[in-house]
Amino acid sequence: MSTAFKRNLINLDLFTDAYRVTGRASVGVGGIHAELGNPNSKYLELQDAYISRIHQPGDIIASYQVGAFRKDNINFIVLQDRRDGIPVGTQHGRSIFTRGRSINVFLTVPSFELTGEAVHEGKISAREILVQSMGSFQLVFAAKASASLYPDISYSGDLMLVHKDRIGIFCLDPNKK
């Protein structure tokens, strides 16, 4: 039997302008990054979706067995394990999505400020990183997201996938450790 059609359920937190949704998504070997880049669907389907408001993260306002979310309305997705987000195949011992230099980044999306590390091979420039990274979602490793209006509310993960069209500010500091 071919493994080309093998799918796994991964846990994730998905954020829109005002809501956090915790659930599970079915992904192939390309991880959630490939699912988000699938041109055959404008929606990402989640199973066991628990919905809360950003400013009240402990209060679940709704839960559903299945939910679909427009990919272009997703601000970012938080994963606790980067292997759920990007292909596990390697080239020269490193994932093809994580070749290059690690650069500290700060960025904003509606309702959140994010910090973490982008990995980039080539000229160190904010524009170059956004333009040259694959797909519609920027990968941010070892990331933390803080609610803009409620900075005490924060989320962290091994990998965040940030919708490039939702980024308002993107700054980097290649020398900061």
Backbone as CSV, one residue per row, in Angstrom:
resi,resn,N_x,N_y,N_z,CA_x,CA_y,CA_z,C_x,C_y,C_z
1,MET,0.841,-1.183,0.000,0.000,0.000,0.000,0.887,1.249,0.000
2,SER,0.553,2.198,-0.806,1.334,3.429,-0.921,1.132,4.305,0.309
3,THR,2.198,4.977,0.727,2.095,5.909,1.847,1.767,7.319,1.364
4,ALA,1.585,7.496,0.053,1.304,8.821,-0.503,-0.013,9.385,0.024
5,PHE,-0.930,8.520,0.431,-2.235,8.978,0.892,-2.377,8.910,2.405
6,LYS,-1.288,8.647,3.106,-1.319,8.563,4.562,-1.634,9.935,5.154
7,ARG,-2.556,9.974,6.096,-2.945,11.228,6.739,-2.840,11.042,8.243
8,ASN,-2.490,12.122,8.921,-2.372,12.115,10.375,-3.233,13.221,10.950
9,LEU,-3.738,13.001,12.156,-4.436,14.058,12.880,-3.423,14.777,13.755
10,ILE,-3.383,16.106,13.635,-2.482,16.893,14.465,-3.289,17.867,15.311
11,ASN,-2.788,18.186,16.480,-3.418,19.173,17.364,-2.901,20.559,17.011
12,LEU,-3.797,21.538,17.047,-3.381,22.898,16.741,-4.322,23.902,17.381
13,ASP,-3.825,25.129,17.480,-4.629,26.282,17.883,-4.649,27.216,16.696
14,LEU,-5.835,27.613,16.291,-6.023,28.494,15.143,-6.578,29.816,15.652
15,PHE,-6.049,30.931,15.142,-6.475,32.246,15.608,-7.013,33.084,14.453
16,THR,-8.184,33.680,14.680,-8.744,34.662,13.761,-8.630,36.019,14.453
17,ASP,-9.283,37.042,13.930,-9.189,38.369,14.546,-9.650,38.376,16.001
18,ALA,-10.673,37.601,16.329,-11.250,37.670,17.677,-11.346,36.331,18.396
19,TYR,-11.025,35.217,17.716,-11.250,33.912,18.308,-10.033,33.005,18.237
20,ARG,-9.985,32.122,19.230,-9.012,31.022,19.262,-9.820,29.738,19.121
21,VAL,-9.381,28.869,18.239,-10.043,27.586,18.055,-9.008,26.490,18.261
22,THR,-9.269,25.609,19.204,-8.402,24.469,19.462,-9.062,23.252,18.846
23,GLY,-8.286,22.487,18.098,-8.857,21.303,17.459,-7.781,20.437,16.833
24,ARG,-8.254,19.541,15.955,-7.359,18.624,15.260,-7.625,18.718,13.768
25,ALA,-6.549,18.689,12.984,-6.667,18.730,11.529,-6.031,17.479,10.938
26,SER,-6.609,17.005,9.861,-6.059,15.871,9.135,-5.080,16.405,8.091
27,VAL,-3.819,15.951,8.178,-2.794,16.430,7.254,-2.050,15.259,6.638
28,GLY,-1.491,15.498,5.458,-0.664,14.511,4.783,0.787,14.668,5.183
29,VAL,1.682,14.049,4.414,3.101,14.067,4.757,3.708,15.464,4.666
30,GLY,3.072,16.391,3.978,3.564,17.761,3.885,3.231,18.611,5.089
31,GLY,2.503,18.057,6.055,2.129,18.791,7.256,1.061,19.832,6.985
32,ILE,0.771,20.624,7.998,-0.277,21.644,7.889,0.113,22.712,6.875
33,HIS,1.405,22.961,6.703,1.859,23.951,5.720,1.360,23.581,4.322
34,ALA,1.439,22.318,3.976,0.952,21.863,2.666,-0.573,21.954,2.583
35,GLU,-1.261,21.643,3.675,-2.730,21.744,3.676,-3.169,23.185,3.450
36,LEU,-2.482,24.121,4.090,-2.818,25.531,3.937,-2.533,26.014,2.513
37,GLY,-1.564,25.400,1.854,-1.212,25.772,0.491,-1.973,25.026,-0.582
38,ASN,-2.859,24.116,-0.200,-3.630,23.328,-1.170,-4.550,24.248,-1.975
39,PRO,-4.309,24.388,-3.283,-5.124,25.293,-4.099,-6.525,24.768,-4.394
40,ASN,-6.800,23.523,-4.035,-8.105,22.921,-4.332,-9.162,23.213,-3.272
41,SER,-8.770,23.883,-2.175,-9.742,24.194,-1.128,-9.397,25.523,-0.470
42,LYS,-10.417,26.348,-0.269,-10.246,27.619,0.445,-10.477,27.443,1.937
43,TYR,-10.769,26.209,2.372,-11.133,25.948,3.757,-10.201,24.932,4.399
44,LEU,-10.020,25.095,5.703,-9.309,24.128,6.526,-10.338,23.543,7.480
45,GLU,-10.444,22.241,7.506,-11.421,21.583,8.367,-10.749,21.118,9.648
46,LEU,-11.423,21.375,10.775,-10.944,20.925,12.083,-11.961,19.988,12.705
47,GLN,-11.451,19.010,13.413,-12.295,18.112,14.194,-12.169,18.500,15.665
48,ASP,-13.211,18.219,16.427,-13.217,18.521,17.862,-12.808,19.971,18.121
49,ALA,-13.533,20.896,17.507,-13.207,22.328,17.587,-13.802,22.952,18.845
50,TYR,-12.937,23.560,19.648,-13.343,24.283,20.847,-13.029,25.757,20.619
51,ILE,-14.043,26.618,20.739,-13.909,28.025,20.393,-13.969,28.885,21.644
52,SER,-13.016,29.818,21.743,-13.021,30.797,22.836,-12.667,32.165,22.260
53,ARG,-13.044,33.201,22.990,-12.694,34.560,22.587,-11.262,34.846,23.023
54,ILE,-10.556,35.654,22.242,-9.151,35.953,22.556,-9.008,36.554,23.953
55,HIS,-9.905,37.464,24.317,-9.767,38.144,25.611,-10.288,37.320,26.783
56,GLN,-10.898,36.156,26.509,-11.356,35.236,27.554,-10.937,33.812,27.181
57,PRO,-9.637,33.534,27.184,-9.165,32.241,26.676,-9.631,31.027,27.470
58,GLY,-9.986,31.209,28.718,-10.419,30.083,29.537,-11.883,29.734,29.392
59,ASP,-12.672,30.566,28.718,-14.105,30.343,28.566,-14.422,29.824,27.175
60,ILE,-14.790,28.554,27.096,-15.179,27.972,25.808,-16.615,28.387,25.531
61,ILE,-16.809,29.102,24.413,-18.152,29.588,24.090,-18.921,28.622,23.202
62,ALA,-18.205,27.703,22.539,-18.866,26.725,21.674,-17.898,25.583,21.387
63,SER,-18.467,24.424,21.100,-17.647,23.293,20.659,-18.444,22.508,19.623
64,TYR,-17.715,21.999,18.641,-18.341,21.279,17.532,-17.458,20.107,17.134
65,GLN,-18.091,19.034,16.647,-17.328,17.885,16.183,-16.506,18.228,14.949
66,VAL,-17.074,19.066,14.063,-16.391,19.445,12.830,-16.636,20.918,12.554
67,GLY,-15.609,21.613,12.113,-15.738,23.012,11.718,-14.835,23.286,10.529
68,ALA,-15.225,24.228,9.686,-14.402,24.619,8.536,-14.086,26.101,8.651
69,PHE,-12.861,26.466,8.326,-12.393,27.830,8.475,-11.778,28.285,7.167
70,ARG,-12.193,29.468,6.699,-11.585,30.032,5.486,-10.123,30.310,5.763
71,LYS,-9.262,29.785,4.905,-7.824,29.948,5.093,-7.415,31.416,5.091
72,ASP,-8.087,32.244,4.281,-7.682,33.647,4.210,-8.140,34.454,5.418
73,ASN,-8.932,33.868,6.320,-9.334,34.534,7.566,-8.518,34.068,8.765
74,ILE,-7.628,33.133,8.559,-6.771,32.647,9.636,-5.601,33.607,9.791
75,ASN,-5.410,34.145,10.988,-4.257,35.008,11.246,-2.992,34.182,11.462
76,PHE,-3.086,33.171,12.320,-1.951,32.291,12.550,-2.413,31.006,13.212
77,ILE,-1.539,30.008,13.137,-1.773,28.690,13.730,-0.588,28.371,14.625
78,VAL,-0.867,27.831,15.801,0.180,27.455,16.756,0.270,25.935,16.822
79,LEU,1.498,25.431,16.688,1.783,24.006,16.822,2.802,23.806,17.932
80,GLN,2.627,22.771,18.710,3.589,22.475,19.766,4.791,21.694,19.239
81,ASP,4.650,21.087,18.070,5.736,20.314,17.469,5.875,20.724,16.005
82,ARG,7.000,21.301,15.644,7.210,21.792,14.277,7.061,20.694,13.233
83,ARG,7.275,19.437,13.611,7.154,18.336,12.646,5.728,18.177,12.134
84,ASP,4.745,18.704,12.861,3.355,18.672,12.386,3.093,19.745,11.330
85,GLY,4.011,20.676,11.196,3.779,21.804,10.309,4.485,21.739,8.981
86,ILE,5.620,21.069,8.939,6.434,21.057,7.733,6.838,19.632,7.390
87,PRO,7.215,19.395,6.144,7.600,18.035,5.745,8.742,17.499,6.592
88,VAL,8.671,16.219,6.882,9.722,15.605,7.678,10.889,15.145,6.818
89,GLY,10.740,15.155,5.492,11.835,14.804,4.597,12.970,15.788,4.744
90,THR,14.180,15.318,4.548,15.327,16.202,4.730,16.199,16.229,3.494
91,GLN,16.996,17.254,3.439,18.011,17.385,2.409,19.279,17.785,3.136
92,HIS,20.320,16.977,3.039,21.582,17.216,3.736,21.368,17.306,5.253
93,GLY,20.445,16.503,5.780,20.262,16.426,7.220,19.346,17.479,7.814
94,ARG,18.869,18.462,7.028,17.984,19.503,7.550,16.743,19.569,6.684
95,SER,15.646,19.898,7.293,14.421,20.064,6.537,14.619,21.141,5.488
96,ILE,14.047,20.948,4.312,14.203,21.947,3.258,13.535,23.260,3.625
97,PHE,12.623,23.255,4.608,11.975,24.479,5.041,12.751,25.191,6.135
98,THR,13.792,24.576,6.648,14.530,25.192,7.748,16.014,25.317,7.448
99,ARG,16.366,25.449,6.182,17.756,25.715,5.810,18.018,27.199,5.950
100,GLY,19.200,27.538,6.395,19.567,28.936,6.439,19.862,29.411,7.843
101,ARG,19.897,30.718,7.957,20.251,31.394,9.202,18.995,31.700,10.009
102,SER,19.084,31.519,11.313,17.984,31.850,12.218,18.028,33.347,12.517
103,ILE,16.879,34.015,12.367,16.791,35.460,12.549,15.624,35.765,13.484
104,ASN,15.865,36.557,14.513,14.803,36.957,15.426,13.853,37.913,14.721
105,VAL,12.542,37.664,14.890,11.540,38.489,14.232,10.493,38.972,15.234
106,PHE,9.885,40.096,14.896,8.725,40.648,15.591,7.721,40.974,14.499
107,LEU,6.479,40.550,14.702,5.460,40.868,13.718,4.115,41.024,14.383
108,THR,3.225,41.698,13.682,1.871,41.883,14.195,0.865,41.356,13.180
109,VAL,-0.232,40.854,13.715,-1.439,40.512,12.959,-2.578,41.117,13.771
110,PRO,-3.784,41.192,13.213,-4.873,41.753,14.021,-4.975,41.077,15.389
111,SER,-4.958,41.875,16.430,-5.125,41.458,17.830,-3.905,40.818,18.487
112,PHE,-2.797,40.615,17.755,-1.644,39.928,18.340,-0.312,40.509,17.897
113,GLU,0.679,40.387,18.794,2.083,40.656,18.514,2.812,39.328,18.665
114,LEU,3.666,38.984,17.703,4.380,37.717,17.724,5.876,37.933,17.692
115,THR,6.594,37.084,18.419,8.046,37.070,18.377,8.501,35.638,18.174
116,GLY,9.673,35.478,17.604,10.224,34.152,17.385,11.375,34.219,16.412
117,GLU,11.602,33.123,15.702,12.715,33.035,14.770,12.236,32.616,13.391
118,ALA,12.685,33.342,12.392,12.492,32.928,11.003,13.815,32.332,10.549
119,VAL,13.756,31.406,9.630,14.966,30.814,9.082,15.014,31.201,7.614
120,HIS,16.141,31.800,7.219,16.230,32.328,5.856,17.616,32.100,5.294
121,GLU,17.651,31.741,4.040,18.906,31.545,3.320,18.989,32.655,2.278
122,GLY,19.950,33.522,2.412,20.089,34.615,1.456,20.178,35.944,2.161
123,LYS,19.875,37.002,1.408,19.974,38.366,1.913,19.050,38.559,3.118
124,ILE,19.599,39.152,4.186,18.818,39.377,5.397,18.064,40.703,5.261
125,SER,16.820,40.595,4.886,15.946,41.745,4.698,14.520,41.282,4.985
126,ALA,13.763,42.096,5.693,12.384,41.720,6.034,11.582,41.411,4.775
127,ARG,11.692,42.258,3.775,10.948,42.042,2.534,11.365,40.735,1.863
128,GLU,12.675,40.483,1.808,13.181,39.265,1.168,12.667,38.013,1.881
129,ILE,12.639,38.046,3.192,12.162,36.885,3.950,10.703,36.603,3.612
130,LEU,9.873,37.630,3.615,8.449,37.442,3.319,8.214,37.020,1.875
131,VAL,8.942,37.602,0.953,8.748,37.293,-0.464,9.270,35.905,-0.805
132,GLN,10.407,35.530,-0.262,11.037,34.272,-0.654,10.553,33.051,0.114
133,SER,9.910,33.244,1.249,9.419,32.068,1.985,8.263,31.443,1.196
134,MET,8.190,30.134,1.246,7.212,29.398,0.444,5.793,29.552,0.989
135,GLY,4.844,29.666,0.094,3.431,29.644,0.450,2.913,30.948,1.003
136,SER,1.676,30.896,1.487,0.980,32.066,2.019,1.210,32.259,3.510
137,PHE,1.876,31.306,4.153,2.084,31.365,5.593,3.568,31.407,5.915
138,GLN,3.947,32.408,6.705,5.333,32.574,7.155,5.565,31.662,8.357
139,LEU,6.641,30.891,8.323,6.989,30.021,9.441,7.764,30.821,10.480
140,VAL,7.335,30.744,11.748,8.029,31.392,12.857,8.252,30.318,13.920
141,PHE,9.507,30.043,14.205,9.874,28.980,15.135,10.084,29.533,16.540
142,ALA,9.934,28.649,17.539,10.117,29.031,18.951,9.377,30.345,19.202
143,ALA,8.102,30.355,18.890,7.324,31.592,18.816,6.429,31.816,20.029
144,LYS,6.142,33.102,20.252,5.216,33.520,21.295,4.305,34.592,20.709
145,ALA,3.011,34.460,20.972,2.028,35.449,20.533,1.364,36.035,21.765
146,SER,1.348,37.365,21.854,0.704,38.067,22.963,-0.443,38.895,22.412
147,ALA,-1.583,38.849,23.106,-2.739,39.643,22.688,-2.391,41.124,22.819
148,SER,-2.631,41.884,21.782,-2.250,43.309,21.768,-2.896,44.098,22.891
149,LEU,-4.184,43.916,23.116,-4.899,44.674,24.142,-4.814,44.040,25.525
150,TYR,-4.383,42.782,25.586,-4.267,42.035,26.847,-2.919,41.311,26.857
151,PRO,-1.807,42.029,27.014,-0.481,41.415,26.879,-0.199,40.270,27.846
152,ASP,-0.972,40.166,28.935,-0.788,39.037,29.852,-1.302,37.738,29.259
153,ILE,-2.116,37.840,28.220,-2.632,36.648,27.536,-1.675,36.325,26.404
154,SER,-1.025,35.166,26.509,-0.068,34.794,25.472,-0.121,33.296,25.206
155,TYR,0.377,32.941,24.047,0.424,31.556,23.596,1.806,31.327,23.012
156,SER,2.339,30.142,23.196,3.639,29.850,22.618,3.607,28.477,21.973
157,GLY,4.539,28.281,21.059,4.622,27.003,20.376,5.951,26.836,19.677
158,ASP,6.250,25.610,19.316,7.473,25.282,18.602,7.451,25.897,17.203
159,LEU,6.242,26.047,16.640,6.093,26.626,15.308,4.762,27.354,15.215
160,MET,4.802,28.564,14.654,3.581,29.283,14.296,3.628,29.526,12.797
161,LEU,2.492,29.340,12.161,2.340,29.629,10.745,1.481,30.879,10.651
162,VAL,2.055,31.961,10.155,1.406,33.265,10.152,1.014,33.622,8.719
163,HIS,-0.278,33.923,8.532,-0.764,34.275,7.197,-0.110,35.581,6.761
164,LYS,0.631,35.550,5.671,1.376,36.726,5.206,0.463,37.908,4.900
165,ASP,-0.726,37.654,4.366,-1.650,38.743,4.037,-2.216,39.426,5.273
166,ARG,-2.077,38.811,6.442,-2.596,39.373,7.685,-1.513,40.122,8.471
167,ILE,-0.256,40.030,8.031,0.848,40.693,8.736,0.777,42.196,8.499
168,GLY,0.761,42.956,9.608,0.759,44.409,9.527,2.156,44.986,9.658
169,ILE,2.949,44.447,10.576,4.319,44.885,10.811,5.204,43.641,10.816
170,PHE,6.367,43.738,10.188,7.336,42.637,10.191,8.722,43.233,10.363
171,CYS,9.345,42.974,11.501,10.666,43.522,11.815,11.595,42.361,12.164
172,LEU,12.894,42.608,11.968,13.846,41.568,12.338,15.087,42.164,12.959
173,ASP,15.742,41.327,13.751,17.002,41.695,14.381,17.931,40.491,14.256
174,PRO,18.727,40.441,13.195,19.584,39.267,12.973,20.697,39.114,14.000
175,ASN,20.982,40.170,14.771,22.075,40.111,15.751,21.605,39.763,17.151
176,LYS,20.315,39.852,17.421,19.787,39.604,18.758,19.779,38.111,19.059
177,LYS,20.242,37.761,20.233,20.255,36.345,20.654,19.452,36.172,21.903
